[in-house]
């Protein structure tokens, strides 16, 4: 199995307020503080927390999700489907390739393609 939790993602309306809060609360360093960011990783020594601007009002149901990192995305998606997950959509971009899935109870999570450095 080549799957690991990469980050917990919090959907938010105000990324600046959430960056300030979570960075200070957990001693994390933002990957960026650029105006107009719609996604930001707060990095720590042992944990990452990601903030993502939500396109729709955030509800309790879709407040957080897991990003699972793998170098073997297709194989892991197939394995997870075999365990009862379903594919919602596949976002393919050269710098951001992930598959949104739902677990057997409908909770969404992402299987993100992460290649070794230098690839």
Phi and psi in degrees as GROMACS dihedral restraints (atoms count N, CA, C in turn):
[ dihedral_restraints ]
;  ai    aj    ak    al  type     phi  dphi    fc
    3     4     5     6     1  -121.4    20    10
    4     5     6     7     1    46.9    20    10
    6     7     8     9     1  -124.6    20    10
    7     8     9    10     1   135.6    20    10
    9    10    11    12     1  -143.8    20    10
   10    11    12    13     1   154.0    20    10
   12    13    14    15     1   -70.4    20    10
   13    14    15    16     1   124.6    20    10
   15    16    17    18     1   -97.3    20    10
   16    17    18    19     1   -39.0    20    10
   18    19    20    21     1  -166.1    20    10
   19    20    21    22     1   148.2    20    10
   21    22    23    24     1   -94.8    20    10
   22    23    24    25     1   132.6    20    10
   24    25    26    27     1  -110.3    20    10
   25    26    27    28     1   129.0    20    10
   27    28    29    30     1  -107.7    20    10
   28    29    30    31     1   122.2    20    10
   30    31    32    33     1   -78.0    20    10
   31    32    33    34     1   137.5    20    10
   33    34    35    36     1  -147.5    20    10
   34    35    36    37     1   163.6    20    10
   36    37    38    39     1   -94.6    20    10
   37    38    39    40     1   -35.4    20    10
   39    40    41    42     1  -122.1    20    10
   40    41    42    43     1    95.6    20    10
   42    43    44    45     1   -66.4    20    10
   43    44    45    46     1   -29.4    20    10
   45    46    47    48     1   -69.1    20    10
   46    47    48    49     1   -46.2    20    10
   48    49    50    51     1   -62.9    20    10
   49    50    51    52     1   -43.4    20    10
   51    52    53    54     1   -68.0    20    10
   52    53    54    55     1   -35.9    20    10
   54    55    56    57     1   -62.6    20    10
   55    56    57    58     1   -47.9    20    10
   57    58    59    60     1   -60.0    20    10
   58    59    60    61     1   -46.1    20    10
   60    61    62    63     1   -63.3    20    10
   61    62    63    64     1   -57.5    20    10
   63    64    65    66     1   -69.7    20    10
   64    65    66    67     1   -33.0    20    10
   66    67    68    69     1   -61.9    20    10
   67    68    69    70     1   -46.6    20    10
   69    70    71    72     1   -72.9    20    10
   70    71    72    73     1   -39.1    20    10
   72    73    74    75     1   -64.0    20    10
   73    74    75    76     1   -38.7    20    10
   75    76    77    78     1  -113.3    20    10
   76    77    78    79     1     3.3    20    10
   78    79    80    81     1    65.8    20    10
   79    80    81    82     1    40.9    20    10
   81    82    83    84     1  -103.4    20    10
   82    83    84    85     1   157.0    20    10
   84    85    86    87     1  -110.6    20    10
   85    86    87    88     1   123.5    20    10
   87    88    89    90     1   -66.5    20    10
   88    89    90    91     1   141.7    20    10
   90    91    92    93     1   -69.3    20    10
   91    92    93    94     1   -24.6    20    10
   93    94    95    96     1  -157.9    20    10
   94    95    96    97     1   158.1    20    10
   96    97    98    99     1  -132.6    20    10
   97    98    99   100     1    27.3    20    10
   99   100   101   102     1   -68.9    20    10
  100   101   102   103     1   139.2    20    10
  102   103   104   105     1   -62.5    20    10
  103   104   105   106     1   137.5    20    10
  105   106   107   108     1    88.4    20    10
  106   107   108   109     1     1.3    20    10
  108   109   110   111     1   -58.7    20    10
  109   110   111   112     1   138.7    20    10
  111   112   113   114     1  -116.2    20    10
  112   113   114   115     1    -1.7    20    10
  114   115   116   117     1  -150.1    20    10
  115   116   117   118     1   135.9    20    10
  117   118   119   120     1  -147.7    20    10
  118   119   120   121     1   133.9    20    10
  120   121   122   123     1   -99.3    20    10
  121   122   123   124     1   130.2    20    10
  123   124   125   126     1  -102.3    20    10
  124   125   126   127     1   114.9    20    10
  126   127   128   129     1  -100.8    20    10
  127   128   129   130     1   139.7    20    10
  129   130   131   132     1  -129.7    20    10
  130   131   132   133     1   177.9    20    10
  132   133   134   135     1   -64.6    20    10
  133   134   135   136     1   -37.9    20    10
  135   136   137   138     1  -122.7    20    10
  136   137   138   139     1    -4.5    20    10
  138   139   140   141     1  -148.4    20    10
  139   140   141   142     1   149.8    20    10
  141   142   143   144     1  -120.7    20    10
  142   143   144   145     1   143.0    20    10
  144   145   146   147     1  -126.6    20    10
  145   146   147   148     1   129.4    20    10
  147   148   149   150     1  -110.5    20    10
  148   149   150   151     1   144.2    20    10
  150   151   152   153     1  -115.7    20    10
  151   152   153   154     1   136.0    20    10
  153   154   155   156     1  -135.5    20    10
  154   155   156   157     1   126.2    20    10
  156   157   158   159     1   -70.4    20    10
  157   158   159   160     1   126.3    20    10
  159   160   161   162     1   -82.8    20    10
  160   161   162   163     1   138.5    20    10
  162   163   164   165     1   -77.4    20    10
  163   164   165   166     1   -21.1    20    10
  165   166   167   168     1  -125.9    20    10
  166   167   168   169     1   163.8    20    10
  168   169   170   171     1   -55.3    20    10
  169   170   171   172     1   135.5    20    10
  171   172   173   174     1   -78.1    20    10
  172   173   174   175     1   131.7    20    10
  174   175   176   177     1  -115.7    20    10
  175   176   177   178     1   168.2    20    10
  177   178   179   180     1   -59.4    20    10
  178   179   180   181     1   -34.1    20    10
  180   181   182   183     1   -66.1    20    10
  181   182   183   184     1   -36.7    20    10
  183   184   185   186     1  -114.9    20    10
  184   185   186   187     1    27.2    20    10
  186   187   188   189     1   -68.7    20    10
  187   188   189   190     1   -40.8    20    10
  189   190   191   192     1  -137.4    20    10
  190   191   192   193     1   153.8    20    10
  192   193   194   195     1  -152.2    20    10
  193   194   195   196     1   163.6    20    10
  195   196   197   198     1   -91.6    20    10
  196   197   198   199     1   141.3    20    10
  198   199   200   201     1  -104.7    20    10
  199   200   201   202     1   119.3    20    10
  201   202   203   204     1  -101.6    20    10
  202   203   204   205     1   128.6    20    10
  204   205   206   207     1   -99.9    20    10
  205   206   207   208     1   140.1    20    10
  207   208   209   210     1  -157.9    20    10
  208   209   210   211     1   152.8    20    10
  210   211   212   213     1   -93.3    20    10
  211   212   213   214     1    -5.2    20    10
  213   214   215   216     1  -123.9    20    10
  214   215   216   217     1    62.3    20    10
  216   217   218   219     1   -58.6    20    10
  217   218   219   220     1   -51.5    20    10
  219   220   221   222     1   -60.6    20    10
  220   221   222   223     1   -42.7    20    10
  222   223   224   225     1   -65.0    20    10
  223   224   225   226     1   -41.5    20    10
  225   226   227   228     1   -70.7    20    10
  226   227   228   229     1   -38.6    20    10
  228   229   230   231     1   -61.0    20    10
  229   230   231   232     1   -45.0    20    10
  231   232   233   234     1   -62.8    20    10
  232   233   234   235     1   -41.5    20    10
  234   235   236   237     1   -62.8    20    10
  235   236   237   238     1   -43.4    20    10
  237   238   239   240     1   -67.7    20    10
  238   239   240   241     1   -36.1    20    10
  240   241   242   243     1   -61.4    20    10
  241   242   243   244     1   -38.8    20    10
  243   244   245   246     1   -64.7    20    10
  244   245   246   247     1   -23.9    20    10
  246   247   248   249     1   -88.6    20    10
  247   248   249   250     1    -4.4    20    10
  249   250   251   252     1   115.8    20    10
  250   251   252   253     1    -0.1    20    10
  252   253   254   255     1   -79.5    20    10
  253   254   255   256     1   158.7    20    10
  255   256   257   258     1  -125.5    20    10
  256   257   258   259     1   149.2    20    10
  258   259   260   261     1   -82.2    20    10
  259   260   261   262     1   131.7    20    10
  261   262   263   264     1   -95.6    20    10
  262   263   264   265     1   -50.1    20    10
  264   265   266   267     1  -165.8    20    10
  265   266   267   268     1   160.2    20    10
  267   268   269   270     1  -119.3    20    10
  268   269   270   271     1   118.6    20    10
  270   271   272   273     1   -99.4    20    10
  271   272   273   274     1   114.0    20    10
  273   274   275   276     1  -115.5    20    10
  274   275   276   277     1   115.8    20    10
  276   277   278   279     1  -141.0    20    10
  277   278   279   280     1   144.5    20    10
  279   280   281   282     1   -53.5    20    10
  280   281   282   283     1   -32.2    20    10
  282   283   284   285     1  -104.8    20    10
  283   284   285   286     1     1.6    20    10
  285   286   287   288     1  -157.9    20    10
  286   287   288   289     1    89.3    20    10
  288   289   290   291     1  -115.3    20    10
  289   290   291   292     1   114.7    20    10
  291   292   293   294     1  -147.4    20    10
  292   293   294   295     1   154.3    20    10
  294   295   296   297     1  -114.2    20    10
  295   296   297   298     1   123.2    20    10
  297   298   299   300     1   -85.3    20    10
  298   299   300   301     1   129.5    20    10
  300   301   302   303     1  -129.7    20    10
  301   302   303   304     1   166.1    20    10
  303   304   305   306     1  -122.4    20    10
  304   305   306   307     1   136.8    20    10
  306   307   308   309     1   -76.0    20    10
  307   308   309   310     1   176.9    20    10
  309   310   311   312     1   -58.5    20    10
  310   311   312   313     1   -20.1    20    10
  312   313   314   315     1  -100.6    20    10
  313   314   315   316     1     6.9    20    10
  315   316   317   318     1    93.4    20    10
  316   317   318   319     1     3.9    20    10
  318   319   320   321     1   -76.4    20    10
  319   320   321   322     1   128.3    20    10
  321   322   323   324     1   -82.6    20    10
  322   323   324   325     1   147.8    20    10
  324   325   326   327     1  -151.2    20    10
  325   326   327   328     1   163.7    20    10
  327   328   329   330     1  -117.8    20    10
  328   329   330   331     1   140.6    20    10
  330   331   332   333     1  -107.3    20    10
  331   332   333   334     1   105.8    20    10
  333   334   335   336     1   -99.8    20    10
  334   335   336   337     1   132.1    20    10
  336   337   338   339     1   -77.5    20    10
  337   338   339   340     1   119.4    20    10
  339   340   341   342     1  -125.0    20    10
  340   341   342   343     1   113.8    20    10
  342   343   344   345     1   -92.4    20    10
  343   344   345   346     1   150.3    20    10
  345   346   347   348     1   -57.3    20    10
  346   347   348   349     1   150.8    20    10
  348   349   350   351     1   -55.5    20    10
  349   350   351   352     1   138.7    20    10
  351   352   353   354     1    96.3    20    10
  352   353   354   355     1    -9.1    20    10
